Each structure stands twice: as C-alpha cells, then as structure tokens.
Amino acid sequence: MPELGNIHPVLARLYAARKVTTPTQLEYGLKHLLPYQDLTGIDAAIELLVTALQQQQRVLVVGDFDVDGATSTTLALEALRMFGLEQVDYLVPNRFKYGYGLTPEIVAVAAESQPDLIITVDNGISSLAGVTAANERGIQVLITDHHLAGASLPVAAAIVNPNQPGDRFGSKALPGVGVIFYVMLALRARLRELDWFAAKEEPNLASLLDLVALGTVADVVPFDYNNRILVAQGMARVRAGHCRPGIRALLEVAGRDSTRLVTTDFGFCVAPRINAAGRLEDMSVGIECLLSQDMGRARQLASQLDRLNRERRGIEDEMKQQALALIDSMQLEDESLPVGLCLYDDQWHEGVVGIVASRLKDRLHRPVIAFARTSSGEIKGSARSVKGVHIRDALDAVAAHHPELISRFGGHAMAAGLSLPEANFNAFASAFDEEVRRHLDDDQLHGVLLSDGMLTAEEMDLELAEQIRAGGPWGQGFEEPLFHGEFEILERRIVGEHHLKLSLRPPHARRVLDAIAFHATDADWPAGTTRLEAAYQLDVNEFRGQRSVQLILQHVRPL
C-alpha cells in the first residue's frame, strides 16, 4: 500500500474525511480480521458443531428471507458439507405464512425432518418461544444472529451474536453472513486441533467470501474496517473469476462485468434480484441459485429471479403511487405530516412494504412504516429510519408505554419489522409519531446532502476516477465520494426508457463530460433549461474498449 501522500491528493483528502490517516487502515488482508475468540458463545457453538460432525447428526439451518439470510444459509450449508457433515439441509420460513424467525410454527415444520440441531442464521435472537418449543421437542438450537437483543435471551444451547449483552467482539456491524462465517472459521480451527483433516483435504473457507461480500453489501451494515476487509476480499475473488456460478449468473442477467465489480453492482443489481424471491414467492429460489454448482442451472434460476424482480418493480411502482396519494390526503386534512409516518392499505403486498417505506423515507426525510394485511388477520409493518432515530429503540419505547399495541417487533438502528392487530393501527401511528418527535425536530426534516466538495475541471480526469473506483470498497459509513458543482447542458436525451443522458461542460472550461442520471427524466424541468446544479460521483465508463470519465448524477437541480 503506497503512502497516503503518494496517491492522488483528492483521494487522500477523501480518505482523511473518512478518518483514514495511515496506509494500514487500507490494508485489507485477511490477517487483519478481528479474532473470532472475542465472540461470546463461540466455544459452546463449536462444541455443538463438533459433536454434530463426529456423530453425523441431522442439522437444519433456519434462515431469513432477505439477501443476508440467503447468503448466510448458503454459507452454512456449504461450509458444513466441506467439513464432512452428510445430513444438513435448510428451511426458510415463508414470510406470508410463518413470518420472521424461529417461531413455534416453524419448529413444528422443522421437526418433521427430525433434526438433532437447528442452526439459525441472521435470526433467532428474539425467538424466545421458538427456542422453547425446540427444547421441548429435544432439538438443540444454535443461534447465530446480528440483530439487537431484547430484554431476555432465548434459552438456546449456544448464542453467537456480537450485539448480545456483554459481547466484547470489536465490531458491532457484522451482518448475519459475517457471523456465520466467523463461526465456521472457529470450527475449522477446532477441527485442526482434532486432526480432523488428517485424512481429508482442509477446505479453503476463502471460497465463501463472495457470499460474505454480497450479504454484507446487501444488508447495508456500516463499512467499518473489519467489514471492509471481508467485502474487499470477496469482491477481489469475484473479479479474479473465483466466483460461484449463481453470483456470476446474476451479474450476467443484470448486464454487469464481473471483472470490474464494484459494491453498487452487488447492492443495486444482484441483491434486488435475490430479494425478489423472498418478497414475492419463496427465498429458496435465491438460495438454490447461490448453491448451484452448474452454470446452466444457475442461469435458469437467475433468469427466474430476474423475472420476479421485474414483477416486484411493477408492484412497487403501483404501491408507491398509492402511498403518495395517501400522503396528499393526509396533508389536505392537516398542513403538516406526522414526523413518524405510518401508512396502511389493506391491498398492499406484504413482501414489498419495506421497499415502499425506504423510498418514502428518502423522499420525506423522516422515519416511515408501511403496513400490509397478513393472512393471520394482523397487519405487518416494515420500518425504515433516518439519522437521529434508532428505529428498534423507538418501537421498544412505544411497546413500553403502550404494551397492548404491538404483538411483536425486532430489528436494528435503521430498519425494523413489527406486527399488530389491525384495530390498533391508528393508536399505534399516533404513539409512534409522538415517540419520533422526541428525537427529531422540524429542522431535521429537510434532506441534507453532504458533499465531498467541488472538483476543478482538471481534477475530473480518468486518473482520479480510476483511483476512486479502486479505492473502496465504499459503503454505509464509508461512503462513496460525492461531489457537487454547476454545469452547462450541451445535450440531453432519454436512454433505456427512463435514464437521462447528458453532455455537460464545467464553468469556464472547454472539456465536455458525459453524465447519466438513472431513473430520471427532465419532464418537470422549466422550458429552456441550460444549466444545472448536480451532486455526482466520478466514475469510469467503458464502451467498445474505450475508457472515459462519466459523472453519475445522484441529485439534480435545474438552474
């Protein structure tokens, strides 16, 4: 790694703004990972797994229906099979029938396969009743999770979760797939001590890092140093061609070049296609795609996921328009919207409310919970928050003051889920708004865009664009650089039906820059607009073997 003074001065400034001051903070070798020994419960977890291997027990992995859950499930199965476990399978609750986590109902389904051990991945820390139900059936439970724990912990045989009380692991930002990866690292170390690999080849767990990188990016956890190591290593393997067929097929169907992979390819191209399975049908389609060892089969499943994602987008667009109409009607009745906004329509799709909540949160700059009716007769909400409101803690506070309102809830700082009787919606909406107002005031309800400053026309060159692209991985808490400036519009046109392609010239400069604004048009711009102000990312466009600078416009304001 070169000295920070030897890299492009703009990139050095960007790193300094992200509290990177020494080259060692950019060294992403696996030797720099935090030690698994600091995870509370890791020894008990390993003893359970060693026994399962030695006795060839039946093991069932119970996952979650998002990308973190899918990658966690896939990783657990592949690692245990690498170690020699012969009877290991998975079960992902259908969100429409069973809801989230290890519920007693899911335990009853799991018991049909007579497992000796259930391993939860990306869930379980709030599954008190489910673990009790498993214990009553004589099934041991190993919980691996990263969500925040409630007031009580399940009575499981072992719990590994960096966010459980008293845990001293150095990162609280591990996603579920990171937690199960650490468990498998610890298991391999213990098996080495037992000479387990004397007669068989020791598995290379680095082959699972593409899954870890995908799940970490998709779950939008903070990119602290430890997570950046995991993501950097996984993405390097994908770029080098050491990638499982399922991820390669999903990149293909999204039209992305795996050799030039960046985190946004995972976050905006691969992750939504896997998530579509859990939102509309069954996440097993996504898991089977990730598990596939055959490229032909992987491509078939990737195409199926692509079709589901297009269907999901159609449903989302319709629901978003309905939500905006609801908001308009609320503003007609009252000039100001609730600070903590709750929306419900009994025709909304249960699997898509989370995306709608996220879109509205970005638009309205306040926490939003979107609710849909479930088959059980309750309504289920998906919550998304903004800086300043820890959404799970907000729900916890509402539950403490109004214990009759919420049936169950769980989550973390920026996203959460909850269920409640339909009759309680109005009372809950009022209580939630009241709680959020304790944390946000009117001044905080306006979107604030933080920029890394302005670039001169000379700095908008291919060298800097290449260094920024290679300077990541960028993600939550280690944001991809965003610049701002004013430009003259020389040409504009719509491409791909809903992307705005522009030719721009910086002030007092001769050079012309290509720019694109995804999912945008200029239909609402005043006639004759010739200048704009933009927040943009400096990127590299490759077309027919030629590489050039391209501005990715994230926010645009006509002047």
C-alpha positions as CSV (number, residue, x, y, z in Angstrom):
1,M,0.0,0.0,0.0
2,P,1.6,3.4,-1.0
3,E,1.9,6.2,1.5
4,L,-1.2,8.4,1.5
5,G,1.0,11.2,0.3
6,N,1.7,9.3,-2.9
7,I,-1.8,8.9,-4.1
8,H,-4.0,11.5,-5.8
9,P,-4.3,14.5,-3.5
10,V,-8.1,14.5,-3.9
11,L,-8.3,10.8,-2.8
12,A,-6.0,11.5,0.1
13,R,-8.4,14.3,1.2
14,L,-11.4,11.9,0.8
15,Y,-9.7,9.3,3.0
16,A,-8.9,11.9,5.6
17,A,-12.6,12.9,5.7
18,R,-13.4,9.3,6.4
19,K,-10.9,9.2,9.3
20,V,-8.3,7.2,7.3
21,T,-4.9,8.7,8.2
22,T,-2.4,5.8,7.8
23,P,-1.8,3.2,5.0
24,T,-2.5,0.4,7.4
25,Q,-6.2,1.4,7.5
26,L,-6.4,0.5,3.8
27,E,-4.7,-2.9,4.1
28,Y,-7.4,-5.4,3.5
29,G,-5.6,-8.7,4.1
30,L,-7.4,-11.4,6.0
31,K,-4.7,-11.4,8.7
32,H,-6.2,-8.1,9.9
33,L,-9.6,-9.6,10.7
34,L,-10.7,-9.4,14.3
35,P,-10.3,-12.6,16.2
36,Y,-13.2,-15.0,16.5
37,Q,-12.2,-15.8,20.1
38,D,-13.8,-12.5,21.2
39,L,-17.3,-13.6,20.3
40,T,-19.3,-14.6,23.3
41,G,-20.7,-18.1,23.0
42,I,-18.3,-19.2,20.3
43,D,-16.8,-22.1,22.3
44,A,-20.2,-23.5,23.1
45,A,-21.2,-23.2,19.5
46,I,-18.1,-25.0,18.3
47,E,-18.7,-27.9,20.7
48,L,-22.2,-28.3,19.3
49,L,-20.9,-28.4,15.8
50,V,-18.0,-30.7,16.5
51,T,-20.4,-33.2,18.1
52,A,-22.7,-32.9,15.1
53,L,-19.8,-33.8,12.8
54,Q,-18.5,-36.6,15.0
55,Q,-21.9,-38.2,15.4
56,Q,-23.1,-37.3,11.9
57,Q,-26.2,-35.7,13.4
58,R,-29.1,-34.3,11.4
59,V,-28.6,-30.5,11.2
60,L,-31.2,-28.0,9.9
61,V,-30.3,-24.4,9.0
62,V,-33.2,-22.0,9.5
63,G,-32.6,-18.8,7.6
64,D,-34.2,-15.5,6.8
65,F,-35.9,-14.3,3.6
66,D,-33.5,-11.4,2.6
67,V,-30.1,-11.5,0.9
68,D,-28.2,-11.6,4.2
69,G,-30.3,-14.6,5.2
70,A,-29.9,-16.3,1.8
71,T,-26.1,-15.8,1.8
72,S,-25.9,-16.9,5.4
73,T,-27.9,-20.1,4.7
74,T,-25.8,-20.9,1.7
75,L,-22.6,-20.4,3.5
76,A,-23.6,-22.5,6.5
77,L,-24.6,-25.4,4.2
78,E,-21.5,-25.3,2.1
79,A,-19.1,-25.0,5.0
80,L,-20.6,-27.8,6.9
81,R,-20.6,-30.0,3.9
82,M,-17.0,-29.1,3.2
83,F,-16.2,-30.3,6.8
84,G,-17.9,-33.6,6.1
85,L,-21.4,-33.3,7.5
86,E,-23.7,-35.5,5.4
87,Q,-27.2,-34.7,6.8
88,V,-27.6,-30.9,6.6
89,D,-30.5,-29.1,5.0
90,Y,-32.1,-25.7,5.2
91,L,-35.5,-24.2,5.9
92,V,-36.5,-20.6,5.2
93,P,-39.9,-19.5,6.7
94,N,-42.4,-18.4,4.0
95,R,-42.9,-14.8,5.1
96,F,-46.6,-14.9,4.2
97,K,-47.4,-18.0,6.2
98,Y,-45.0,-18.1,9.1
99,G,-43.4,-14.6,9.4
100,Y,-39.9,-14.0,10.5
101,G,-37.6,-16.1,12.7
102,L,-37.7,-19.3,14.5
103,T,-41.3,-19.3,15.6
104,P,-43.0,-22.3,17.3
105,E,-44.8,-22.9,14.0
106,I,-41.5,-23.2,12.1
107,V,-40.2,-25.5,14.8
108,A,-43.1,-27.8,14.2
109,V,-42.3,-27.8,10.4
110,A,-38.6,-28.4,11.2
111,A,-39.4,-31.3,13.5
112,E,-40.9,-33.2,10.5
113,S,-37.3,-33.9,9.4
114,Q,-36.2,-34.9,12.9
115,P,-33.1,-32.7,13.3
116,D,-30.8,-33.1,16.2
117,L,-29.6,-29.5,15.9
118,I,-31.2,-26.3,14.5
119,I,-28.8,-23.5,13.5
120,T,-30.4,-20.1,12.9
121,V,-28.7,-17.7,10.6
122,D,-29.5,-14.0,10.5
123,N,-32.3,-14.5,13.0
124,G,-33.1,-16.1,16.3
125,I,-32.1,-13.6,19.0
126,S,-35.7,-12.7,19.6
127,S,-37.1,-16.2,19.1
128,L,-37.8,-17.0,22.8
129,A,-41.0,-19.1,22.2
130,G,-39.4,-20.9,19.2
131,V,-36.3,-22.0,21.1
132,T,-38.5,-23.1,24.0
133,A,-40.6,-25.2,21.5
134,A,-37.5,-26.7,20.1
135,N,-36.2,-27.6,23.5
136,E,-39.5,-29.3,24.4
137,R,-39.0,-31.5,21.3
138,G,-35.5,-32.4,22.3
139,I,-33.9,-30.3,19.5
140,Q,-30.9,-28.3,20.4
141,V,-30.6,-24.8,19.0
142,L,-27.5,-22.8,18.0
143,I,-28.4,-19.1,17.3
144,T,-26.2,-17.1,15.0
145,D,-27.6,-13.6,14.6
146,H,-26.6,-9.9,14.5
147,H,-29.8,-8.1,15.4
148,L,-30.2,-6.4,18.7
149,A,-31.2,-8.5,21.6
150,G,-34.3,-7.8,23.6
151,A,-34.6,-7.7,27.4
152,S,-34.4,-11.5,27.6
153,L,-32.4,-14.0,25.5
154,P,-33.7,-17.4,24.2
155,V,-32.7,-20.4,26.3
156,A,-30.6,-21.8,23.4
157,A,-27.7,-24.3,23.6
158,A,-25.4,-21.5,22.3
159,I,-25.8,-18.0,21.0
160,V,-23.3,-16.2,18.8
161,N,-24.2,-12.5,18.2
162,P,-21.8,-9.6,18.6
163,N,-24.8,-7.5,19.6
164,Q,-25.8,-9.6,22.6
165,P,-25.2,-8.1,26.1
166,G,-21.6,-8.4,27.3
167,D,-20.1,-9.4,24.0
168,R,-16.6,-7.9,23.5
169,F,-16.1,-8.5,19.8
170,G,-14.5,-5.4,18.3
171,S,-17.2,-4.8,15.6
172,K,-20.9,-4.5,16.2
173,A,-21.5,-4.1,12.5
174,L,-21.1,-7.7,11.3
175,P,-24.1,-8.9,9.2
176,G,-25.6,-12.3,9.7
177,V,-23.4,-13.8,7.0
178,G,-20.4,-12.4,8.7
179,V,-21.4,-14.0,12.0
180,I,-21.8,-17.5,10.5
181,F,-18.5,-17.1,8.6
182,Y,-16.8,-16.4,11.9
183,V,-18.4,-19.4,13.4
184,M,-17.1,-21.6,10.5
185,L,-13.6,-20.1,10.9
186,A,-13.7,-21.1,14.6
187,L,-15.0,-24.5,13.8
188,R,-12.2,-25.1,11.3
189,A,-9.6,-24.1,13.9
190,R,-11.0,-26.6,16.4
191,L,-11.1,-29.3,13.8
192,R,-7.5,-28.7,13.0
193,E,-6.7,-29.3,16.7
194,L,-8.6,-32.6,16.5
195,D,-6.6,-33.7,13.4
196,W,-10.0,-33.8,11.5
197,F,-8.2,-33.1,8.2
198,A,-5.6,-35.8,8.6
199,A,-7.4,-38.0,6.1
200,K,-9.2,-35.3,4.0
201,E,-8.3,-32.0,2.4
202,E,-8.8,-29.0,4.6
203,P,-11.4,-26.7,3.0
204,N,-10.5,-23.2,1.9
205,L,-13.1,-21.0,3.6
206,A,-11.9,-18.1,1.4
207,S,-14.0,-19.6,-1.3
208,L,-17.1,-18.5,0.7
209,L,-16.0,-14.8,0.7
210,D,-18.1,-13.9,-2.3
211,L,-21.1,-14.8,-0.3
212,V,-19.9,-12.7,2.7
213,A,-19.3,-9.7,0.5
214,L,-22.7,-9.9,-1.2
215,G,-24.5,-10.3,2.1
216,T,-22.6,-7.5,3.8
217,V,-23.3,-5.0,0.9
218,A,-26.9,-6.0,0.6
219,D,-27.7,-5.6,4.4
220,V,-26.4,-2.0,4.3
221,V,-24.4,-2.5,7.6
222,P,-21.7,0.0,8.4
223,F,-18.5,-0.5,6.5
224,D,-16.1,-0.5,9.4
225,Y,-12.6,-1.7,8.9
226,N,-13.5,-5.4,9.6
227,N,-16.4,-5.4,7.2
228,R,-14.3,-3.6,4.5
229,I,-11.7,-6.4,4.8
230,L,-14.5,-9.0,4.2
231,V,-16.0,-7.1,1.3
232,A,-12.7,-6.3,-0.3
233,Q,-11.6,-10.0,-0.2
234,G,-14.9,-11.3,-1.5
235,M,-15.0,-8.8,-4.4
236,A,-11.4,-9.5,-5.3
237,R,-12.3,-13.2,-5.8
238,V,-15.2,-12.3,-8.0
239,R,-13.1,-10.0,-10.2
240,A,-10.5,-12.7,-10.5
241,G,-13.1,-15.2,-11.7
242,H,-13.2,-17.3,-8.5
243,C,-16.9,-16.8,-8.1
244,R,-19.8,-19.3,-7.6
245,P,-22.0,-19.8,-10.7
246,G,-25.0,-18.3,-9.0
247,I,-23.4,-14.9,-8.4
248,R,-21.8,-14.9,-11.9
249,A,-25.2,-15.7,-13.5
250,L,-26.9,-12.9,-11.5
251,L,-24.3,-10.4,-12.7
252,E,-24.7,-11.6,-16.2
253,V,-28.5,-11.2,-16.2
254,A,-28.0,-7.7,-14.8
255,G,-25.6,-6.9,-17.5
256,R,-22.6,-6.3,-15.2
257,D,-19.0,-7.2,-15.8
258,S,-17.7,-9.4,-13.0
259,T,-14.1,-8.4,-13.7
260,R,-14.9,-4.8,-12.9
261,L,-17.2,-5.4,-10.0
262,V,-18.0,-2.6,-7.5
263,T,-20.1,-2.6,-4.4
264,T,-23.0,-0.9,-6.2
265,D,-23.2,-3.9,-8.6
266,F,-24.0,-6.1,-5.6
267,G,-26.3,-3.5,-3.9
268,F,-28.4,-2.4,-6.9
269,C,-28.1,-5.3,-9.4
270,V,-27.6,-8.6,-7.6
271,A,-29.3,-8.1,-4.3
272,P,-32.7,-6.9,-5.6
273,R,-33.0,-9.9,-7.8
274,I,-32.4,-12.3,-4.9
275,N,-34.6,-10.3,-2.6
276,A,-37.4,-10.5,-5.1
277,A,-37.7,-14.2,-4.4
278,G,-38.3,-13.7,-0.7
279,R,-40.6,-10.8,-1.3
280,L,-42.9,-12.4,-3.9
281,E,-42.5,-16.2,-3.6
282,D,-40.0,-18.2,-1.6
283,M,-36.4,-17.4,-0.9
284,S,-35.4,-21.0,-1.7
285,V,-35.2,-19.9,-5.3
286,G,-32.5,-17.4,-4.4
287,I,-30.7,-19.9,-2.2
288,E,-30.8,-22.6,-4.8
289,C,-29.2,-20.2,-7.3
290,L,-26.4,-19.4,-4.8
291,L,-25.9,-23.1,-4.1
292,S,-25.9,-24.2,-7.7
293,Q,-22.6,-25.7,-8.9
294,D,-23.8,-25.9,-12.5
295,M,-23.6,-22.7,-14.6
296,G,-26.5,-23.8,-16.8
297,R,-28.8,-24.4,-13.8
298,A,-27.6,-21.1,-12.2
299,R,-28.5,-19.2,-15.3
300,Q,-32.0,-20.7,-15.3
301,L,-32.5,-19.7,-11.7
302,A,-31.0,-16.2,-12.3
303,S,-33.5,-15.7,-15.1
304,Q,-36.3,-16.7,-12.8
305,L,-35.1,-14.2,-10.2
306,D,-34.8,-11.5,-12.9
307,R,-38.5,-12.1,-13.9
308,L,-39.6,-11.9,-10.2
309,N,-37.6,-8.7,-9.8
310,R,-39.4,-7.1,-12.8
311,E,-42.7,-8.1,-11.3
312,R,-41.7,-6.7,-8.0
313,R,-40.8,-3.4,-9.6
314,G,-44.3,-3.2,-11.1
315,I,-46.0,-3.8,-7.7
316,E,-43.7,-1.3,-6.0
317,D,-44.5,1.4,-8.5
318,E,-48.2,1.0,-8.0
319,M,-47.9,0.9,-4.2
320,K,-45.7,4.0,-4.2
321,Q,-48.3,5.9,-6.2
322,Q,-51.0,4.8,-3.8
323,A,-48.8,5.8,-0.8
324,L,-48.2,9.3,-2.3
325,A,-52.0,9.7,-2.7
326,L,-52.4,8.8,0.9
327,I,-49.9,11.4,1.9
328,D,-51.6,14.0,-0.2
329,S,-54.9,13.3,1.5
330,M,-53.2,13.5,4.9
331,Q,-51.8,16.9,4.0
332,L,-55.2,18.1,2.9
333,E,-56.6,17.3,6.3
334,D,-53.5,18.7,8.2
335,E,-50.8,21.0,6.8
336,S,-48.0,19.0,8.4
337,L,-47.4,15.3,8.1
338,P,-46.6,13.2,11.1
339,V,-42.9,13.2,11.9
340,G,-43.1,9.4,12.4
341,L,-45.2,8.4,9.4
342,C,-47.3,5.3,9.3
343,L,-49.2,4.2,6.1
344,Y,-51.5,1.3,5.6
345,D,-53.6,-0.1,2.7
346,D,-55.3,-3.5,3.1
347,Q,-54.4,-4.3,-0.6
348,W,-50.7,-3.7,-0.3
349,H,-48.3,-6.6,-0.9
350,E,-46.7,-7.8,2.3
351,G,-43.4,-8.5,0.7
352,V,-42.9,-5.0,-0.9
353,V,-43.9,-2.7,2.0
354,G,-40.2,-2.5,3.1
355,I,-39.1,-1.1,-0.3
356,V,-42.0,1.4,-0.3
357,A,-41.1,2.6,3.2
358,S,-37.5,3.0,2.1
359,R,-38.4,5.1,-0.9
360,L,-40.8,7.3,1.1
361,K,-38.2,7.7,3.9
362,D,-35.7,9.0,1.3
363,R,-38.3,11.4,-0.2
364,L,-39.7,12.7,3.0
365,H,-36.6,12.6,5.3
366,R,-38.4,11.0,8.3
367,P,-39.0,7.5,9.6
368,V,-41.7,5.6,7.7
369,I,-43.5,2.4,8.5
370,A,-45.6,0.9,5.7
371,F,-48.1,-1.8,6.7
372,A,-49.9,-4.6,4.8
373,R,-52.5,-7.1,5.9
374,T,-51.3,-10.6,6.6
375,S,-53.1,-14.0,6.3
376,S,-53.3,-14.2,10.1
377,G,-55.5,-11.2,10.3
378,E,-52.9,-8.9,11.8
379,I,-51.1,-6.2,9.9
380,K,-47.3,-6.3,9.4
381,G,-45.2,-3.2,9.1
382,S,-41.8,-2.6,7.7
383,A,-40.0,0.4,9.1
384,R,-37.1,2.5,7.7
385,S,-35.4,5.3,9.6
386,V,-33.2,8.3,9.3
387,K,-30.2,9.6,11.2
388,G,-31.2,10.6,14.7
389,V,-33.9,7.8,15.3
390,H,-32.8,4.3,16.3
391,I,-35.9,2.6,14.9
392,R,-35.8,-0.5,17.0
393,D,-35.4,1.5,20.2
394,A,-38.3,3.7,19.1
395,L,-40.5,0.7,18.8
396,D,-39.2,-0.6,22.1
397,A,-40.2,2.7,23.7
398,V,-43.7,2.6,22.2
399,A,-44.1,-1.0,23.4
400,A,-43.0,0.0,26.9
401,H,-45.5,2.9,27.1
402,H,-48.3,1.1,25.3
403,P,-47.8,-2.7,25.9
404,E,-51.2,-3.5,24.4
405,L,-50.5,-2.1,20.9
406,I,-47.7,-4.2,19.3
407,S,-47.7,-8.0,19.1
408,R,-44.0,-8.4,18.3
409,F,-41.2,-6.4,16.8
410,G,-37.4,-6.6,16.1
411,G,-34.7,-5.0,14.0
412,H,-31.8,-2.6,14.3
413,A,-31.0,1.1,14.0
414,M,-32.2,1.8,10.5
415,A,-34.7,-0.9,9.8
416,A,-37.2,-3.0,11.7
417,G,-40.3,-5.0,11.4
418,L,-43.4,-5.3,13.6
419,S,-46.9,-6.9,13.8
420,L,-50.0,-5.6,15.4
421,P,-53.8,-6.0,15.3
422,E,-55.4,-4.0,12.5
423,A,-57.7,-2.3,15.1
424,N,-54.6,-0.9,16.8
425,F,-53.2,0.9,13.7
426,N,-54.4,4.5,14.5
427,A,-53.4,4.3,18.1
428,F,-50.0,2.9,17.2
429,A,-49.5,5.5,14.4
430,S,-50.2,8.3,17.0
431,A,-47.9,6.7,19.6
432,F,-45.1,6.2,17.1
433,D,-45.3,9.8,15.8
434,E,-45.2,11.0,19.4
435,E,-42.1,8.9,20.1
436,V,-40.3,10.1,17.0
437,R,-41.0,13.7,17.8
438,R,-38.9,13.2,20.9
439,H,-35.8,12.7,18.7
440,L,-36.4,14.9,15.6
441,D,-37.4,18.5,15.3
442,D,-38.7,20.4,12.2
443,D,-35.2,21.5,11.2
444,Q,-34.1,17.8,10.8
445,L,-37.0,17.0,8.4
446,H,-35.3,18.6,5.5
447,G,-32.9,16.5,3.4
448,V,-29.3,17.5,3.9
449,L,-26.9,16.3,1.2
450,L,-23.3,16.0,2.4
451,S,-20.8,16.5,-0.4
452,D,-17.1,16.0,-0.6
453,G,-16.8,19.4,-2.2
454,M,-16.2,20.7,-5.7
455,L,-13.8,19.4,-8.3
456,T,-12.0,21.6,-10.8
457,A,-12.4,20.7,-14.4
458,E,-8.8,19.5,-14.4
459,E,-9.5,17.1,-11.5
460,M,-12.4,15.5,-13.3
461,D,-10.0,13.2,-15.1
462,L,-9.7,9.4,-15.7
463,E,-6.8,9.0,-13.3
464,L,-8.9,10.2,-10.3
465,A,-11.9,8.3,-11.5
466,E,-9.9,5.1,-11.6
467,Q,-8.4,5.7,-8.2
468,I,-11.8,6.3,-6.6
469,R,-13.2,3.2,-8.2
470,A,-10.2,1.1,-6.9
471,G,-10.1,3.0,-3.6
472,G,-13.0,1.3,-1.9
473,P,-14.9,-0.8,-1.0
474,W,-17.3,2.0,-0.5
475,G,-20.5,1.5,1.5
476,Q,-22.6,2.6,4.5
477,G,-20.4,4.7,6.8
478,F,-17.5,4.7,4.3
479,E,-19.5,6.5,1.7
480,E,-18.5,6.6,-2.0
481,P,-17.2,10.1,-2.7
482,L,-19.9,12.5,-3.8
483,F,-19.1,15.9,-5.3
484,H,-21.2,18.8,-6.4
485,G,-21.0,21.6,-8.9
486,E,-22.7,23.6,-11.6
487,F,-22.7,22.7,-15.3
488,E,-23.8,23.9,-18.7
489,I,-26.1,21.5,-20.5
490,L,-24.9,20.9,-24.1
491,E,-27.1,17.9,-24.9
492,R,-29.6,15.7,-23.2
493,R,-31.7,12.7,-24.2
494,I,-33.6,9.8,-22.6
495,V,-31.9,6.4,-22.9
496,G,-33.3,3.0,-21.9
497,E,-36.7,4.5,-21.4
498,H,-36.1,6.2,-18.1
499,H,-32.4,7.2,-17.8
500,L,-31.3,10.8,-18.6
501,K,-28.1,11.0,-20.6
502,L,-26.3,14.4,-20.8
503,S,-23.3,16.1,-22.1
504,L,-22.1,18.7,-19.6
505,R,-19.4,21.4,-19.5
506,P,-18.0,22.7,-16.2
507,P,-17.9,26.5,-15.8
508,H,-15.1,28.3,-17.6
509,A,-13.8,25.1,-19.2
510,R,-13.6,23.7,-22.7
511,R,-13.9,20.0,-21.8
512,V,-17.2,18.2,-22.2
513,L,-18.2,15.4,-19.8
514,D,-20.6,12.6,-20.3
515,A,-23.2,12.2,-17.5
516,I,-26.1,10.0,-16.6
517,A,-29.0,10.2,-14.1
518,F,-30.6,6.8,-13.6
519,H,-34.4,6.6,-13.2
520,A,-34.8,10.3,-14.1
521,T,-36.2,12.4,-16.9
522,D,-36.2,16.2,-17.5
523,A,-40.0,16.3,-17.9
524,D,-40.5,18.6,-15.0
525,W,-37.7,21.0,-15.8
526,P,-38.6,24.5,-16.9
527,A,-38.5,25.0,-20.6
528,G,-35.2,26.3,-22.0
529,T,-33.1,25.0,-19.0
530,T,-29.5,25.3,-20.0
531,R,-27.7,24.9,-16.6
532,L,-28.0,22.6,-13.7
533,E,-26.5,22.0,-10.3
534,A,-25.7,18.4,-9.5
535,A,-24.4,16.1,-6.8
536,Y,-22.4,13.4,-8.6
537,Q,-20.0,10.5,-8.4
538,L,-16.9,10.4,-10.6
539,D,-17.0,7.1,-12.4
540,V,-15.4,5.3,-15.4
541,N,-17.4,4.4,-18.4
542,E,-16.1,1.6,-20.7
543,F,-17.6,1.4,-24.2
544,R,-16.1,-0.7,-27.0
545,G,-12.8,-0.9,-25.3
546,Q,-12.5,2.8,-24.7
547,R,-12.5,4.1,-21.1
548,S,-13.6,7.6,-20.3
549,V,-14.8,9.7,-17.3
550,Q,-18.5,9.7,-16.6
551,L,-20.5,11.6,-14.0
552,I,-23.2,9.6,-12.2
553,L,-25.7,12.2,-11.2
554,Q,-27.3,11.4,-7.9
555,H,-29.3,14.6,-7.4
556,V,-30.0,17.2,-10.0
557,R,-31.5,20.7,-9.7
558,P,-32.1,22.8,-12.9
559,L,-30.9,26.4,-12.7
